[in-house]
Amino acid sequence: MKEGYIQHPDYILLGITTTLISLGILILADISAPLSQERFGNSSYFLIHQIKYGLIPGIILGFLAYKISLSFLKKWSLALLLLNLIFLGLVFLPGIGANVWGASRWINLGFISFQPSEFLKVSFIIYLAAWLSHSGIKIEHPKKKIKKVVTEKISKRLAPFLIIIGLISLFLILQPDISTLGIIVLVAVLMYFSVGTPFWHSVFMVVAGLSALVFLVKTAPYRFNRILAFFKPEIDPMGISYQIKQSLIAIGSGGIFGLGLAMSYQKFGFLPQSMSDSIFSIYAEETGFIGSLFLILLFLFFFWQGCRLFKKKSDEFSRLLTLGICSWISIQALVHIGSMIAVFPLTGIPLPFISYGGSHLLAEMIGVGILLNISKNTL
């Protein structure tokens, strides 16, 4: 062991994550009780399911991610991504893939079902960090000039980068899972530009991204309706604007201190997907502005600790991996909360560590395990 190295994880990051997960279990126990009782005659059904298939496996996999060698992750990053892409393809096979609400996003093996696109966030970030750091290009401080040789090497990466993004986009568009695609692309672009790139790369990607967005909106009426409901929420309050209307009612009803735990009205069938896509609105209704601010601050502290870890590390792979995981979880939280308060159009993505669903919780806990792994060997 080298002198001067800390051999323990970032306890602050661990504490923030533990608080978020504990808060998620508490919120889910409250929100899911009426629906669990109605469907299964057991008010704890969804809570037990989340603990059994999300929390417990997540702790195990998160611990393994904490203990595994980072060099091993880097070496096998391509294999992990290819395996994940195979699973993404399997969702379209009859008998294996499960179609839920018109989307083919799940693999059902009988004894267990999971959503491969959630794990793609982790595997792709690992692969991209390994790929971008492979040539040994040092990540420069933003204020420092990038040498010409660095620029030349990075210029050769644009085409392969776009091919990788294009392949992943194809899988996710066919499912369709545009919200997940949006998160992955945002994180990927952030990682790509963190190593320094020519200005024309930025212009090209902005134009390409806007063109793709217009195409996706035009090819699916429900996406257009979400955009329309965002700009004109009053246009169809009982139709395309119903969810955002009920969300704002729930948040507004919470006031400063909230209605109190288990006192939400909107969770009784008024707000669609109250355990997952709309969970922040129910939480805000019961805990008010104070509770909502507390949750938002937790995510901000999570991002801040990630930034501190990013600055401490010197090797490119660890820095890029830290940037990717922290950006993924923070951006997803921002988009979920923003869509519930009508800052962004409705997306349908889960709130990290909080929303119901085992797949996303497993992926997030693996991501945190990797962050803690990176943090334990810091000068």
N, C-alpha and C positions, 0 to 999 in steps of 0.2 A: 504494500500500500504506500503510495507516495505521500510524503510529509506535506501537510497543509491542505489535504483533501478532506472534505466532509463526507462521511459515509452513512448519512441518514437522509431520509426523504425530506421534502419541503413540508413541514408540519402545518404551516399556515394554509397551503394549498389543500392538504389533506383535510384540514378542519373545515374549510369552506365547502369542499365537495361533500363531506359527511353531513354538514348542515343542510345542504341542498337536497340530498337524498332523503334525509330524515323528514324534511319538510314535505317532500313529494309523497312519502308514505302516509304522513298525517293528512295531507289534503285529499289523497286518493281514498283513504278510509272514510272520510266525510262525504265526498262527492259521490262515490260509487255505491254507497249503502242502499239508497232507494232503488236504483236500477238492479242491483244484485238481488234484492229481496223480491222485486217484481218478476224477474226472469228465472231465478233459481231457488227462491224461497230461503235464501241464505244471504244475509246482509254483508257478509265478509268474502263472498266468492271472488270478486275481482281483486280485492286486496290480497287474498291468499295466492291467487294466480300470479299477481305481480311479484310477490315475494318469492314464490316457488320457481318461476321461470325467468325472472328478471334480476332481482336483488341478490339471491344466493349464488346463482351461476356468475353474476357480475362480479361479486366479491372474489370468487375463485379465479376467474379469468383476469380480473384486474391485478390480483396478486401475482399471477404468472407473468403478466406483462411487466410488472415491477421487477421481477427476478430475472427475466430473460436478458441475455446479452444483446446490447444494441448493435453490435457488429453482426450478430446472427440475423437480426431483423433486416439490417441493410443488405446482407448477402442474399436472403431469401425473399426480398421485397417483391421481385417480379413474379415469383411462384405464388405468393400470397394474392397478388392482384389477379393473376390468371385464374386461380381457383375461384376467386370471387366472381369473375366474369362468367365462368362456367355455371355457377349457381344462378347468376342473373339470367342466363339463357334457359335454365331449367324451369323458371316460373311460367314459361309458355307451353310446357309439355303437359298434355292431359294426364290426369292421374297423379301428377306431382305438383304442378302449379295450381294455386288456388285463386280464383277470381272473386274479389270482394268489391262490391259497389262499382262494378264495371272496370276495375283495374287489376291487372295481373302482376302483383307485387310480392306474392307470398309463395313459399314452398311448404307444402303440407306432407309430412312423412308419417302421419297417423298419430304417433306418440308425441310429436312436437312439430310446431310450425314456426317459421321465422321469415324475416324480410331481408333478403340479401343486400338491398340497396343501402340499408343502414350500416352494414359492415363494410360496404364499399368506401364509405367516408374514411374509415381507418386505413384500410389496405391501400387506397389510392394515395393518401397523404404519406404513408410510409414509403411507397414506391417513388413518388415524386421527389421526396426529400433525398432518397438515395440516388436517383437519376440526376438531379440538379447538382448534387455535391460530388458526383462521380469523377468529373474532370479535374477536381482539385481547385476550382476557382474560389478564391477567398471572398467572403461577403464583406463588402466595404461599407464604411460609414456613409450615410446618404450625402454628407457634405463633401466627401472626398471624390475626386475625379476617378472615373474608371479608365484604366489603361486601354489602349487600342487593341492589344492582343486579347484582352478579356471580352471586349465588345465583339470581336470577330468570332470568338468561340461561342458566345451566347447567340449570335445571329444564326448560327447553324442549328440552333435548338428550336427555332420557331416552328418549322414544318413538323418535326416529330412531336412537339408539344400539341399542336393543333390536331394531329392524327389521333393521339391518345384521347384528347378531349372529345373528338368526333366519335370515336368508337364507344366511349362511355355514354355520350349523348344519345347515340342510336338505341342502346339498350334501355335507357331510362325514358326516352320519348315513346317507345313502343309499349311500355308498361301501362299507362303513362305515369311518370313520377317527376313532373317538372319542378316541383318545389325542391326535391332532393338534388336534382340536376343544378338548379340555381345556386344552392349552397356549395356544392362541389366545385362549380366553375369559379365562383367568387374566391374561394379559398385557394384554388389552383393558380389563379391569376395573381393573387397576392403573394404566394410563394415564388412564382416565376419572376415577378418584378422585384422581389427582395434581393436578388442577386445582381441587380443592375442590368438594364436593357436599353437599347436605343429608343429614342422618342417615337420613331415610326411604328415600333411594335405596339405601343400604347394606342396610337391612332387606329391602327389596323384592327386591334381587338375590340375597341369601342364600336367601330363601324360594324364589325362582324357580329358582335353581341346584340346590338340594336336590331340588325337585320333578322337575326334568328328569333328574337323576341316577337317582332312583328309577324313573322311567319307562323310561329306557334300560336299566337293569339288568333290569327285569321283561320287556322285550320281546326280549331276546336271552339264551338260556341260557348261552352261553360267558362273557358278562360276569358273570352270577350266579356261575358256577363260579370265576371269578377272585377275586371277593369272598369266596366260601366258602373257597377255598384259602388266602387271605390270613389269615382269622381262624382256620381250622382246617387247618393244613398237613399234619396227620397223618391226615386223613380218607381220602385216596386217594393214597398216595405213588407209585403206578405209573400214575395217571391224571391228574386235574385238578391235583394237587399236584406232579407229576413235575418240572416245570421249576424251580420254586422250591427243591425238595429238592436237585436236582443243582447249582443255583446256590450254595446254602449249603455243599454238600460241597466245591465248587471253592474257594470263598473260605476256608473253614476249613482246607483242605489247604495253603493258601499259608503259613500261619503268620506269623512276623515278617518273614522275608526272602524267602519264596517258594521254589518248586521250581526256579527258574531259567528263563531264556528258552528256549522251544521244548520245555519239559519238562512241559507240561500233559497230564493224562490225559483231562480232561473234553472237550477239543476233538475227541477221536476218536469223535464220534457220540453221546456221553452227554448233552451239554447242547444242547438245540435252539437254533438260530439263534446259534451261537457267534460268528459274524463280525459280527452286527448287534445284535439285541435283547439278547443275553447277553454281549456282549464284555467288559464290566467284570469279570464273574466269572472269565473266563479270564485276564484281565490280573492280577487279584488272586491267582489261583492261582500264577501264574508269578513275580510280583514281591512278593507278600506284603503285610503291613501297611505296610511302608515305601514300597513302590511305589504302593500305593493312596492313602496319605496325600499323596504327592507329586502325584499326579494331581488329587486333591480340592483341594489347595492352589492348583494352577494355575487351576482354575475359580473359586476364591474370589478370587484375585488379579485375574482377569479381571473379575469383578463389582465389585471394589473400584476398579479403574481406571475402570470405567464410571460408578460413583458420583462419582468425582472429576471426570470430564468433565461429568457432569450439573450439578454445583455450579458449574463454571466458566462455563458458557454462560448467556447472558442472554435470548436470544430463545426464545419458547415452542416453535417448531417443532423446533429443534435439541435442546432439552431433552427434549421428548416422544419424539423419535426415538431419542435416546440411551437413555432409560429403557426404551422398548419393545424395542430390540434386545438390550440387556444383560440385561433380564429374561427374554426369550425363551430365549436361550442358557443362562443360568444356571439357570432353572427346569427346562428340559429335561434338563440334566445332573443336577440334583438328583433329578428324578423317575426317571431311568434308573438311577442308582446306588442310590437308595432302594428301587426295586422289586427290585433284585438282592439286597439284604440284608434283604428282607422288612419294610422300614419302610412301603412302599406296596404296593398290589396290583400285579401284573404289568401293564405297559402296552403294551409292544411298540414304544416309541419309540427312535430311535437315540441313541447318546451323541455329542454334538456334536464334530466334527472327528476322531472316533476310529472310529466304526462304519463298516462297509462300506456303500456306497451313494453314487452320484454326485449325486443330486438334493439330498439334505440338505447335503452338503458344499458344493455350489455355492451354495445359499441362504445358508449360514452365512458363506462367504467374501465374498459380496456384502454381507451385514450388517456384517461387520468392515470392509470397504472404506468403507462409509458412516460408520462410527464414526471411522475414521482421517481421513476427509474432514472431519467435524465438528471433530476435534481440531486440525487444522492451522491453524485461524484462531481461536486462543484468546489472550486477554489474558495 
